[in-house]
Amino acid sequence: MAFVYYTLAGIVLYLVSDTILNWLERQRGGHFPHRSMVFFIIIMILSTVSFQILENLLKE
């Protein structure tokens, strides 16, 4: 069952990261020159936090 939770979390993280990146670009007024690197940083931070939370919830 953990596989399903992590898969769903990954899908949600992708969508949230894309939304955050689009919002940042709108605030900036243009695309980032290294857009994929910014996306990677956003999704890495979110995934580290959310997977740690999932791990703690699944231990119980």
C-alpha positions, 0 to 999 in steps of 0.5 A: 500500500505504501507504493500507492501512497508514494506514487500519488504523492509523486503525482501531486508533487509534480503538479504542485511544483509546476504550479509554483514554478508558473507562479514564480515566472508570472511574478518575475515577468518571464521564463527562467533561463534554466527552468528545469533546474528551478523545477528540480529544486522546487520538487526536491524540497517538496519531496524531501519534506512530504516523503519524510512525513509519509514515512512517519505516518506509515510507521504507525 
